[in-house]
Amino acid sequence: MTEESGQRRNDLDVARLQRRLADFAAARDWQKYHTPKNLVAALSVEASELVEIFQWLTPEQSTRVMDDPDTAHRVTDEVADVLAYLLQLCEVLGIDALAALDAKIDRNEERFPKPGPK
């Protein structure tokens, strides 16, 4: 990792990434295609491409998927694609992704409390 990429990683946050994605789309005049319907469809396609990598692996093989550099690269790219479309969808719909996740974890903690002592 270069010093520049390390610094860039330290500067990452959701809003900055959403701005970069929006700027990228705007520079190519793609905003007209970034409707919620299209973004959800693209998100689904990218998630399916991620599933495809794991589809025929055994559970044990799936835990070692990052050991193979080529497969690790594919997984990393597909995760990035899924996240990119999810962040773009959140931007278009005005959803704060981190706040939504935080609230969902709160609801899940209430819905599925820790088991008590045995």
N, CA, C and O atoms as CSV, one atom per row, in Angstrom:
chain,resi,resn,atom,element,x,y,z
A,1,MET,N,N,0.847,-1.174,0.000
A,1,MET,CA,C,0.000,0.000,0.000
A,1,MET,C,C,0.890,1.235,0.000
A,1,MET,O,O,1.826,1.353,0.792
A,2,THR,N,N,0.573,2.148,-0.910
A,2,THR,CA,C,1.350,3.381,-0.956
A,2,THR,C,C,0.881,4.319,0.147
A,2,THR,O,O,-0.197,4.145,0.716
A,3,GLU,N,N,1.704,5.310,0.437
A,3,GLU,CA,C,1.321,6.294,1.455
A,3,GLU,C,C,0.050,7.026,1.033
A,3,GLU,O,O,-0.825,7.307,1.853
A,4,GLU,N,N,-0.036,7.333,-0.279
A,4,GLU,CA,C,-1.218,8.039,-0.787
A,4,GLU,C,C,-2.480,7.190,-0.620
A,4,GLU,O,O,-3.503,7.696,-0.158
A,5,SER,N,N,-2.424,5.896,-0.993
A,5,SER,CA,C,-3.620,5.062,-0.856
A,5,SER,C,C,-3.947,4.822,0.609
A,5,SER,O,O,-5.119,4.714,0.972
A,6,GLY,N,N,-2.933,4.738,1.450
A,6,GLY,CA,C,-3.179,4.598,2.885
A,6,GLY,C,C,-3.860,5.822,3.451
A,6,GLY,O,O,-4.788,5.697,4.250
A,7,GLN,N,N,-3.415,7.010,3.053
A,7,GLN,CA,C,-4.052,8.246,3.511
A,7,GLN,C,C,-5.476,8.329,2.984
A,7,GLN,O,O,-6.388,8.727,3.710
A,8,ARG,N,N,-5.672,7.952,1.714
A,8,ARG,CA,C,-7.013,7.999,1.137
A,8,ARG,C,C,-7.948,7.079,1.916
A,8,ARG,O,O,-9.093,7.448,2.178
A,9,ARG,N,N,-7.481,5.885,2.290
A,9,ARG,CA,C,-8.294,4.956,3.070
A,9,ARG,C,C,-8.673,5.557,4.415
A,9,ARG,O,O,-9.793,5.360,4.887
A,10,ASN,N,N,-7.761,6.282,5.031
A,10,ASN,CA,C,-8.049,6.925,6.311
A,10,ASN,C,C,-9.098,8.023,6.164
A,10,ASN,O,O,-9.805,8.335,7.122
A,11,ASP,N,N,-9.204,8.609,4.972
A,11,ASP,CA,C,-10.148,9.692,4.734
A,11,ASP,C,C,-11.517,9.196,4.260
A,11,ASP,O,O,-12.411,10.008,4.020
A,12,LEU,N,N,-11.697,7.887,4.123
A,12,LEU,CA,C,-12.945,7.368,3.584
A,12,LEU,C,C,-14.092,7.517,4.576
A,12,LEU,O,O,-13.948,7.254,5.770
A,13,ASP,N,N,-15.219,7.940,4.054
A,13,ASP,CA,C,-16.461,7.917,4.805
A,13,ASP,C,C,-17.587,7.783,3.789
A,13,ASP,O,O,-17.374,7.975,2.592
A,14,VAL,N,N,-18.763,7.459,4.255
A,14,VAL,CA,C,-19.874,7.184,3.358
A,14,VAL,C,C,-20.205,8.400,2.491
A,14,VAL,O,O,-20.372,8.265,1.279
A,15,ALA,N,N,-20.299,9.557,3.086
A,15,ALA,CA,C,-20.666,10.757,2.320
A,15,ALA,C,C,-19.645,11.051,1.225
A,15,ALA,O,O,-20.014,11.416,0.109
A,16,ARG,N,N,-18.377,10.894,1.542
A,16,ARG,CA,C,-17.331,11.156,0.539
A,16,ARG,C,C,-17.426,10.157,-0.614
A,16,ARG,O,O,-17.287,10.533,-1.778
A,17,LEU,N,N,-17.660,8.900,-0.292
A,17,LEU,CA,C,-17.802,7.888,-1.340
A,17,LEU,C,C,-19.045,8.152,-2.192
A,17,LEU,O,O,-19.006,8.010,-3.414
A,18,GLN,N,N,-20.140,8.534,-1.545
A,18,GLN,CA,C,-21.347,8.855,-2.306
A,18,GLN,C,C,-21.104,10.039,-3.235
A,18,GLN,O,O,-21.581,10.045,-4.370
A,19,ARG,N,N,-20.367,11.036,-2.762
A,19,ARG,CA,C,-20.048,12.194,-3.599
A,19,ARG,C,C,-19.192,11.767,-4.797
A,19,ARG,O,O,-19.429,12.212,-5.920
A,20,ARG,N,N,-18.209,10.913,-4.560
A,20,ARG,CA,C,-17.359,10.431,-5.667
A,20,ARG,C,C,-18.190,9.667,-6.688
A,20,ARG,O,O,-18.019,9.849,-7.893
A,21,LEU,N,N,-19.089,8.815,-6.211
A,21,LEU,CA,C,-19.955,8.060,-7.120
A,21,LEU,C,C,-20.858,8.998,-7.913
A,21,LEU,O,O,-21.038,8.818,-9.118
A,22,ALA,N,N,-21.425,9.998,-7.244
A,22,ALA,CA,C,-22.290,10.960,-7.930
A,22,ALA,C,C,-21.496,11.766,-8.958
A,22,ALA,O,O,-21.972,11.994,-10.070
A,23,ASP,N,N,-20.310,12.190,-8.595
A,23,ASP,CA,C,-19.458,12.938,-9.524
A,23,ASP,C,C,-19.088,12.082,-10.734
A,23,ASP,O,O,-19.094,12.565,-11.866
A,24,PHE,N,N,-18.768,10.817,-10.494
A,24,PHE,CA,C,-18.425,9.893,-11.569
A,24,PHE,C,C,-19.594,9.764,-12.548
A,24,PHE,O,O,-19.409,9.832,-13.763
A,25,ALA,N,N,-20.808,9.575,-11.998
A,25,ALA,CA,C,-21.996,9.438,-12.849
A,25,ALA,C,C,-22.288,10.738,-13.592
A,25,ALA,O,O,-22.614,10.714,-14.779
A,26,ALA,N,N,-22.173,11.865,-12.904
A,26,ALA,CA,C,-22.461,13.162,-13.526
A,26,ALA,C,C,-21.503,13.450,-14.682
A,26,ALA,O,O,-21.916,13.973,-15.716
A,27,ALA,N,N,-20.244,13.114,-14.509
A,27,ALA,CA,C,-19.247,13.368,-15.552
A,27,ALA,C,C,-19.549,12.578,-16.824
A,27,ALA,O,O,-19.091,12.938,-17.908
A,28,ARG,N,N,-20.311,11.513,-16.688
A,28,ARG,CA,C,-20.648,10.661,-17.833
A,28,ARG,C,C,-22.113,10.814,-18.243
A,28,ARG,O,O,-22.597,10.105,-19.126
A,29,ASP,N,N,-22.817,11.753,-17.589
A,29,ASP,CA,C,-24.238,12.004,-17.837
A,29,ASP,C,C,-25.075,10.740,-17.598
A,29,ASP,O,O,-25.979,10.429,-18.373
A,30,TRP,N,N,-24.765,10.031,-16.533
A,30,TRP,CA,C,-25.478,8.797,-16.205
A,30,TRP,C,C,-26.569,9.004,-15.157
A,30,TRP,O,O,-27.312,8.066,-14.868
A,31,GLN,N,N,-26.691,10.204,-14.574
A,31,GLN,CA,C,-27.663,10.394,-13.494
A,31,GLN,C,C,-29.074,10.017,-13.926
A,31,GLN,O,O,-29.854,9.514,-13.118
A,32,LYS,N,N,-29.408,10.252,-15.186
A,32,LYS,CA,C,-30.764,9.953,-15.669
A,32,LYS,C,C,-31.086,8.469,-15.562
A,32,LYS,O,O,-32.257,8.089,-15.532
A,33,TYR,N,N,-30.059,7.631,-15.504
A,33,TYR,CA,C,-30.270,6.193,-15.383
A,33,TYR,C,C,-30.309,5.734,-13.927
A,33,TYR,O,O,-30.675,4.595,-13.638
A,34,HIS,N,N,-29.937,6.608,-13.033
A,34,HIS,CA,C,-29.824,6.234,-11.622
A,34,HIS,C,C,-31.132,6.465,-10.869
A,34,HIS,O,O,-31.188,7.196,-9.880
A,35,THR,N,N,-32.174,5.819,-11.369
A,35,THR,CA,C,-33.463,5.834,-10.681
A,35,THR,C,C,-33.438,4.735,-9.620
A,35,THR,O,O,-32.644,3.799,-9.723
A,36,PRO,N,N,-34.290,4.833,-8.611
A,36,PRO,CA,C,-34.321,3.759,-7.614
A,36,PRO,C,C,-34.522,2.372,-8.251
A,36,PRO,O,O,-33.856,1.411,-7.867
A,37,LYS,N,N,-35.423,2.275,-9.205
A,37,LYS,CA,C,-35.677,0.991,-9.876
A,37,LYS,C,C,-34.421,0.437,-10.535
A,37,LYS,O,O,-34.088,-0.735,-10.358
A,38,ASN,N,N,-33.726,1.274,-11.292
A,38,ASN,CA,C,-32.521,0.820,-11.984
A,38,ASN,C,C,-31.401,0.486,-11.009
A,38,ASN,O,O,-30.668,-0.482,-11.212
A,39,LEU,N,N,-31.264,1.278,-9.959
A,39,LEU,CA,C,-30.206,1.013,-8.978
A,39,LEU,C,C,-30.464,-0.282,-8.219
A,39,LEU,O,O,-29.531,-1.037,-7.949
A,40,VAL,N,N,-31.723,-0.544,-7.874
A,40,VAL,CA,C,-32.050,-1.806,-7.196
A,40,VAL,C,C,-31.791,-2.988,-8.124
A,40,VAL,O,O,-31.272,-4.016,-7.690
A,41,ALA,N,N,-32.145,-2.846,-9.387
A,41,ALA,CA,C,-31.887,-3.922,-10.343
A,41,ALA,C,C,-30.387,-4.182,-10.475
A,41,ALA,O,O,-29.949,-5.332,-10.468
A,42,ALA,N,N,-29.606,-3.117,-10.595
A,42,ALA,CA,C,-28.157,-3.260,-10.715
A,42,ALA,C,C,-27.561,-3.862,-9.444
A,42,ALA,O,O,-26.651,-4.690,-9.510
A,43,LEU,N,N,-28.074,-3.446,-8.296
A,43,LEU,CA,C,-27.636,-4.009,-7.015
A,43,LEU,C,C,-27.890,-5.507,-6.977
A,43,LEU,O,O,-27.032,-6.278,-6.548
A,44,SER,N,N,-29.054,-5.911,-7.421
A,44,SER,CA,C,-29.404,-7.332,-7.450
A,44,SER,C,C,-28.474,-8.124,-8.374
A,44,SER,O,O,-28.038,-9.225,-8.038
A,45,VAL,N,N,-28.183,-7.557,-9.522
A,45,VAL,CA,C,-27.274,-8.221,-10.475
A,45,VAL,C,C,-25.893,-8.390,-9.855
A,45,VAL,O,O,-25.300,-9.466,-9.933
A,46,GLU,N,N,-25.383,-7.328,-9.241
A,46,GLU,CA,C,-24.051,-7.413,-8.643
A,46,GLU,C,C,-24.027,-8.380,-7.466
A,46,GLU,O,O,-23.056,-9.116,-7.288
A,47,ALA,N,N,-25.087,-8.387,-6.662
A,47,ALA,CA,C,-25.157,-9.359,-5.561
A,47,ALA,C,C,-25.186,-10.777,-6.112
A,47,ALA,O,O,-24.584,-11.680,-5.532
A,48,SER,N,N,-25.875,-10.977,-7.220
A,48,SER,CA,C,-25.910,-12.305,-7.852
A,48,SER,C,C,-24.536,-12.710,-8.376
A,48,SER,O,O,-24.172,-13.885,-8.332
A,49,GLU,N,N,-23.783,-11.745,-8.866
A,49,GLU,CA,C,-22.427,-12.051,-9.324
A,49,GLU,C,C,-21.551,-12.459,-8.143
A,49,GLU,O,O,-20.668,-13.304,-8.293
A,50,LEU,N,N,-21.779,-11.880,-6.994
A,50,LEU,CA,C,-21.063,-12.287,-5.779
A,50,LEU,C,C,-21.487,-13.698,-5.367
A,50,LEU,O,O,-20.644,-14.527,-5.023
A,51,VAL,N,N,-22.782,-13.967,-5.402
A,51,VAL,CA,C,-23.288,-15.309,-5.084
A,51,VAL,C,C,-22.671,-16.345,-6.016
A,51,VAL,O,O,-22.313,-17.440,-5.583
A,52,GLU,N,N,-22.548,-16.000,-7.290
A,52,GLU,CA,C,-22.020,-16.928,-8.285
A,52,GLU,C,C,-20.632,-17.451,-7.906
A,52,GLU,O,O,-20.315,-18.612,-8.164
A,53,ILE,N,N,-19.821,-16.613,-7.308
A,53,ILE,CA,C,-18.475,-17.027,-6.906
A,53,ILE,C,C,-18.538,-18.130,-5.861
A,53,ILE,O,O,-17.704,-19.035,-5.855
A,54,PHE,N,N,-19.528,-18.055,-4.979
A,54,PHE,CA,C,-19.650,-18.987,-3.861
A,54,PHE,C,C,-20.586,-20.163,-4.148
A,54,PHE,O,O,-20.626,-21.126,-3.381
A,55,GLN,N,N,-21.322,-20.091,-5.223
A,55,GLN,CA,C,-22.437,-20.999,-5.479
A,55,GLN,C,C,-22.132,-22.475,-5.268
A,55,GLN,O,O,-22.903,-23.153,-4.589
A,56,TRP,N,N,-21.080,-22.984,-5.800
A,56,TRP,CA,C,-20.817,-24.423,-5.737
A,56,TRP,C,C,-19.700,-24.774,-4.769
A,56,TRP,O,O,-19.201,-25.899,-4.781
A,57,LEU,N,N,-19.306,-23.834,-3.940
A,57,LEU,CA,C,-18.285,-24.118,-2.934
A,57,LEU,C,C,-18.913,-24.806,-1.731
A,57,LEU,O,O,-20.072,-24.567,-1.393
A,58,THR,N,N,-18.136,-25.653,-1.101
A,58,THR,CA,C,-18.590,-26.204,0.172
A,58,THR,C,C,-18.473,-25.114,1.231
A,58,THR,O,O,-17.786,-24.118,1.009
A,59,PRO,N,N,-19.123,-25.281,2.365
A,59,PRO,CA,C,-18.958,-24.281,3.426
A,59,PRO,C,C,-17.486,-24.082,3.798
A,59,PRO,O,O,-17.055,-22.957,4.052
A,60,GLU,N,N,-16.730,-25.155,3.830
A,60,GLU,CA,C,-15.307,-25.052,4.168
A,60,GLU,C,C,-14.540,-24.281,3.094
A,60,GLU,O,O,-13.710,-23.431,3.417
A,61,GLN,N,N,-14.809,-24.570,1.832
A,61,GLN,CA,C,-14.141,-23.848,0.747
A,61,GLN,C,C,-14.479,-22.352,0.793
A,61,GLN,O,O,-13.630,-21.503,0.523
A,62,SER,N,N,-15.722,-22.054,1.138
A,62,SER,CA,C,-16.133,-20.645,1.160
A,62,SER,C,C,-15.377,-19.841,2.218
A,62,SER,O,O,-15.173,-18.638,2.056
A,63,THR,N,N,-14.964,-20.499,3.291
A,63,THR,CA,C,-14.207,-19.780,4.333
A,63,THR,C,C,-12.778,-19.478,3.893
A,63,THR,O,O,-12.100,-18.647,4.497
A,64,ARG,N,N,-12.327,-20.152,2.846
A,64,ARG,CA,C,-10.955,-19.958,2.357
A,64,ARG,C,C,-10.910,-19.215,1.023
A,64,ARG,O,O,-9.873,-19.192,0.361
A,65,VAL,N,N,-12.011,-18.618,0.632
A,65,VAL,CA,C,-12.108,-18.007,-0.693
A,65,VAL,C,C,-11.076,-16.900,-0.906
A,65,VAL,O,O,-10.642,-16.673,-2.035
A,66,MET,N,N,-10.688,-16.225,0.142
A,66,MET,CA,C,-9.739,-15.127,-0.004
A,66,MET,C,C,-8.288,-15.611,-0.064
A,66,MET,O,O,-7.377,-14.802,-0.238
A,67,ASP,N,N,-8.069,-16.907,0.076
A,67,ASP,CA,C,-6.712,-17.457,-0.011
A,67,ASP,C,C,-6.171,-17.468,-1.434
A,67,ASP,O,O,-4.959,-17.400,-1.638
A,68,ASP,N,N,-7.054,-17.551,-2.412
A,68,ASP,CA,C,-6.653,-17.558,-3.814
A,68,ASP,C,C,-6.680,-16.117,-4.329
A,68,ASP,O,O,-7.738,-15.488,-4.325
A,69,PRO,N,N,-5.547,-15.588,-4.769
A,69,PRO,CA,C,-5.505,-14.177,-5.174
A,69,PRO,C,C,-6.509,-13.805,-6.265
A,69,PRO,O,O,-7.119,-12.739,-6.195
A,70,ASP,N,N,-6.692,-14.664,-7.271
A,70,ASP,CA,C,-7.637,-14.342,-8.343
A,70,ASP,C,C,-9.072,-14.299,-7.822
A,70,ASP,O,O,-9.834,-13.390,-8.153
A,71,THR,N,N,-9.428,-15.278,-7.013
A,71,THR,CA,C,-10.782,-15.306,-6.454
A,71,THR,C,C,-10.972,-14.163,-5.473
A,71,THR,O,O,-12.032,-13.538,-5.442
A,72,ALA,N,N,-9.966,-13.890,-4.681
A,72,ALA,CA,C,-10.044,-12.778,-3.728
A,72,ALA,C,C,-10.287,-11.466,-4.462
A,72,ALA,O,O,-11.073,-10.634,-4.008
A,73,HIS,N,N,-9.620,-11.280,-5.587
A,73,HIS,CA,C,-9.812,-10.068,-6.385
A,73,HIS,C,C,-11.248,-9.988,-6.896
A,73,HIS,O,O,-11.867,-8.925,-6.845
A,74,ARG,N,N,-11.780,-11.108,-7.389
A,74,ARG,CA,C,-13.162,-11.132,-7.883
A,74,ARG,C,C,-14.147,-10.821,-6.766
A,74,ARG,O,O,-15.073,-10.031,-6.956
A,75,VAL,N,N,-13.955,-11.437,-5.596
A,75,VAL,CA,C,-14.842,-11.194,-4.461
A,75,VAL,C,C,-14.788,-9.721,-4.068
A,75,VAL,O,O,-15.824,-9.087,-3.867
A,76,THR,N,N,-13.589,-9.188,-3.960
A,76,THR,CA,C,-13.416,-7.788,-3.574
A,76,THR,C,C,-14.101,-6.861,-4.571
A,76,THR,O,O,-14.771,-5.910,-4.167
A,77,ASP,N,N,-13.944,-7.119,-5.858
A,77,ASP,CA,C,-14.592,-6.290,-6.876
A,77,ASP,C,C,-16.108,-6.359,-6.778
A,77,ASP,O,O,-16.784,-5.335,-6.873
A,78,GLU,N,N,-16.644,-7.550,-6.589
A,78,GLU,CA,C,-18.106,-7.684,-6.507
A,78,GLU,C,C,-18.648,-7.040,-5.238
A,78,GLU,O,O,-19.716,-6.428,-5.268
A,79,VAL,N,N,-17.938,-7.167,-4.135
A,79,VAL,CA,C,-18.354,-6.481,-2.905
A,79,VAL,C,C,-18.375,-4.976,-3.148
A,79,VAL,O,O,-19.303,-4.288,-2.723
A,80,ALA,N,N,-17.357,-4.466,-3.829
A,80,ALA,CA,C,-17.303,-3.027,-4.136
A,80,ALA,C,C,-18.471,-2.626,-5.030
A,80,ALA,O,O,-19.070,-1.570,-4.824
A,81,ASP,N,N,-18.801,-3.451,-6.013
A,81,ASP,CA,C,-19.935,-3.142,-6.889
A,81,ASP,C,C,-21.249,-3.107,-6.108
A,81,ASP,O,O,-22.063,-2.202,-6.295
A,82,VAL,N,N,-21.452,-4.091,-5.238
A,82,VAL,CA,C,-22.664,-4.130,-4.416
A,82,VAL,C,C,-22.744,-2.879,-3.546
A,82,VAL,O,O,-23.785,-2.227,-3.477
A,83,LEU,N,N,-21.644,-2.552,-2.889
A,83,LEU,CA,C,-21.629,-1.380,-2.021
A,83,LEU,C,C,-21.857,-0.098,-2.814
A,83,LEU,O,O,-22.568,0.794,-2.353
A,84,ALA,N,N,-21.267,0.002,-3.993
A,84,ALA,CA,C,-21.435,1.205,-4.820
A,84,ALA,C,C,-22.906,1.417,-5.165
A,84,ALA,O,O,-23.426,2.523,-5.017
A,85,TYR,N,N,-23.570,0.372,-5.620
A,85,TYR,CA,C,-24.982,0.531,-5.973
A,85,TYR,C,C,-25.843,0.771,-4.737
A,85,TYR,O,O,-26.812,1.526,-4.809
A,86,LEU,N,N,-25.518,0.157,-3.620
A,86,LEU,CA,C,-26.272,0.392,-2.394
A,86,LEU,C,C,-26.117,1.846,-1.936
A,86,LEU,O,O,-27.094,2.488,-1.551
A,87,LEU,N,N,-24.894,2.354,-1.979
A,87,LEU,CA,C,-24.677,3.748,-1.585
A,87,LEU,C,C,-25.367,4.720,-2.536
A,87,LEU,O,O,-25.903,5.739,-2.101
A,88,GLN,N,N,-25.358,4.411,-3.822
A,88,GLN,CA,C,-26.046,5.272,-4.777
A,88,GLN,C,C,-27.555,5.242,-4.542
A,88,GLN,O,O,-28.216,6.276,-4.636
A,89,LEU,N,N,-28.099,4.075,-4.239
A,89,LEU,CA,C,-29.519,3.963,-3.940
A,89,LEU,C,C,-29.870,4.790,-2.704
A,89,LEU,O,O,-30.862,5.519,-2.695
A,90,CYS,N,N,-29.054,4.668,-1.674
A,90,CYS,CA,C,-29.284,5.450,-0.452
A,90,CYS,C,C,-29.246,6.941,-0.744
A,90,CYS,O,O,-30.063,7.699,-0.222
A,91,GLU,N,N,-28.309,7.361,-1.568
A,91,GLU,CA,C,-28.196,8.780,-1.926
A,91,GLU,C,C,-29.457,9.255,-2.641
A,91,GLU,O,O,-30.000,10.308,-2.308
A,92,VAL,N,N,-29.920,8.494,-3.610
A,92,VAL,CA,C,-31.097,8.881,-4.392
A,92,VAL,C,C,-32.351,8.916,-3.520
A,92,VAL,O,O,-33.209,9.778,-3.708
A,93,LEU,N,N,-32.464,7.989,-2.569
A,93,LEU,CA,C,-33.652,7.913,-1.722
A,93,LEU,C,C,-33.541,8.737,-0.446
A,93,LEU,O,O,-34.503,8.836,0.315
A,94,GLY,N,N,-32.365,9.333,-0.206
A,94,GLY,CA,C,-32.182,10.140,1.002
A,94,GLY,C,C,-32.073,9.308,2.270
A,94,GLY,O,O,-32.487,9.746,3.344
A,95,ILE,N,N,-31.520,8.117,2.148
A,95,ILE,CA,C,-31.335,7.232,3.303
A,95,ILE,C,C,-29.921,7.385,3.828
A,95,ILE,O,O,-28.960,7.292,3.064
A,96,ASP,N,N,-29.788,7.615,5.105
A,96,ASP,CA,C,-28.490,7.616,5.764
A,96,ASP,C,C,-28.168,6.153,6.067
A,96,ASP,O,O,-28.719,5.575,7.004
A,97,ALA,N,N,-27.286,5.562,5.284
A,97,ALA,CA,C,-27.014,4.125,5.382
A,97,ALA,C,C,-26.527,3.719,6.769
A,97,ALA,O,O,-26.965,2.703,7.308
A,98,LEU,N,N,-25.628,4.502,7.346
A,98,LEU,CA,C,-25.095,4.143,8.662
A,98,LEU,C,C,-26.154,4.271,9.748
A,98,LEU,O,O,-26.224,3.430,10.643
A,99,ALA,N,N,-26.981,5.313,9.682
A,99,ALA,CA,C,-28.060,5.467,10.658
A,99,ALA,C,C,-29.089,4.357,10.497
A,99,ALA,O,O,-29.611,3.850,11.490
A,100,ALA,N,N,-29.386,3.976,9.264
A,100,ALA,CA,C,-30.335,2.891,9.014
A,100,ALA,C,C,-29.808,1.575,9.582
A,100,ALA,O,O,-30.558,0.813,10.194
A,101,LEU,N,N,-28.528,1.314,9.381
A,101,LEU,CA,C,-27.933,0.093,9.911
A,101,LEU,C,C,-27.922,0.109,11.435
A,101,LEU,O,O,-28.239,-0.896,12.071
A,102,ASP,N,N,-27.561,1.235,12.015
A,102,ASP,CA,C,-27.535,1.357,13.466
A,102,ASP,C,C,-28.923,1.099,14.056
A,102,ASP,O,O,-29.053,0.385,15.050
A,103,ALA,N,N,-29.961,1.682,13.442
A,103,ALA,CA,C,-31.332,1.482,13.915
A,103,ALA,C,C,-31.767,0.032,13.745
A,103,ALA,O,O,-32.474,-0.510,14.594
A,104,LYS,N,N,-31.349,-0.594,12.657
A,104,LYS,CA,C,-31.703,-1.999,12.414
A,104,LYS,C,C,-31.056,-2.907,13.452
A,104,LYS,O,O,-31.692,-3.842,13.939
A,105,ILE,N,N,-29.806,-2.645,13.792
A,105,ILE,CA,C,-29.128,-3.434,14.828
A,105,ILE,C,C,-29.860,-3.262,16.152
A,105,ILE,O,O,-30.053,-4.235,16.880
A,106,ASP,N,N,-30.273,-2.031,16.476
A,106,ASP,CA,C,-31.040,-1.793,17.702
A,106,ASP,C,C,-32.316,-2.639,17.707
A,106,ASP,O,O,-32.630,-3.287,18.706
A,107,ARG,N,N,-33.055,-2.633,16.585
A,107,ARG,CA,C,-34.293,-3.420,16.516
A,107,ARG,C,C,-34.008,-4.910,16.652
A,107,ARG,O,O,-34.754,-5.630,17.315
A,108,ASN,N,N,-32.936,-5.369,16.028
A,108,ASN,CA,C,-32.588,-6.791,16.120
A,108,ASN,C,C,-32.186,-7.180,17.532
A,108,ASN,O,O,-32.494,-8.283,17.983
A,109,GLU,N,N,-31.500,-6.286,18.233
A,109,GLU,CA,C,-31.127,-6.579,19.624
A,109,GLU,C,C,-32.365,-6.713,20.501
A,109,GLU,O,O,-32.392,-7.533,21.419
A,110,GLU,N,N,-33.381,-5.917,20.223
A,110,GLU,CA,C,-34.639,-6.042,20.966
A,110,GLU,C,C,-35.400,-7.298,20.550
A,110,GLU,O,O,-35.954,-8.010,21.388
A,111,ARG,N,N,-35.417,-7.549,19.285
A,111,ARG,CA,C,-36.161,-8.693,18.743
A,111,ARG,C,C,-35.531,-10.024,19.102
A,111,ARG,O,O,-36.237,-11.005,19.337
A,112,PHE,N,N,-34.215,-10.065,19.147
A,112,PHE,CA,C,-33.470,-11.295,19.435
A,112,PHE,C,C,-32.534,-11.046,20.611
A,112,PHE,O,O,-31.327,-10.892,20.428
A,113,PRO,N,N,-33.096,-11.006,21.829
A,113,PRO,CA,C,-32.244,-10.719,22.991
A,113,PRO,C,C,-31.213,-11.823,23.213
A,113,PRO,O,O,-31.383,-12.965,22.785
A,114,LYS,N,N,-30.142,-11.439,23.898
A,114,LYS,CA,C,-29.102,-12.413,24.251
A,114,LYS,C,C,-29.742,-13.505,25.122
A,114,LYS,O,O,-30.620,-13.233,25.942
A,115,PRO,N,N,-29.281,-14.732,24.923
A,115,PRO,CA,C,-29.805,-15.789,25.801
A,115,PRO,C,C,-29.386,-15.528,27.243
A,115,PRO,O,O,-28.287,-15.045,27.516
A,116,GLY,N,N,-30.276,-15.855,28.138
A,116,GLY,CA,C,-29.974,-15.693,29.557
A,116,GLY,C,C,-29.060,-16.798,30.029
A,116,GLY,O,O,-28.748,-17.721,29.277
A,117,PRO,N,N,-28.632,-16.707,31.268
A,117,PRO,CA,C,-27.757,-17.752,31.818
A,117,PRO,C,C,-28.485,-19.097,31.841
A,117,PRO,O,O,-29.702,-19.164,32.013
A,118,LYS,N,N,-27.704,-20.161,31.662
A,118,LYS,CA,C,-28.304,-21.504,31.658
A,118,LYS,C,C,-28.245,-22.122,33.011
A,118,LYS,O,O,-28.703,-23.249,33.196
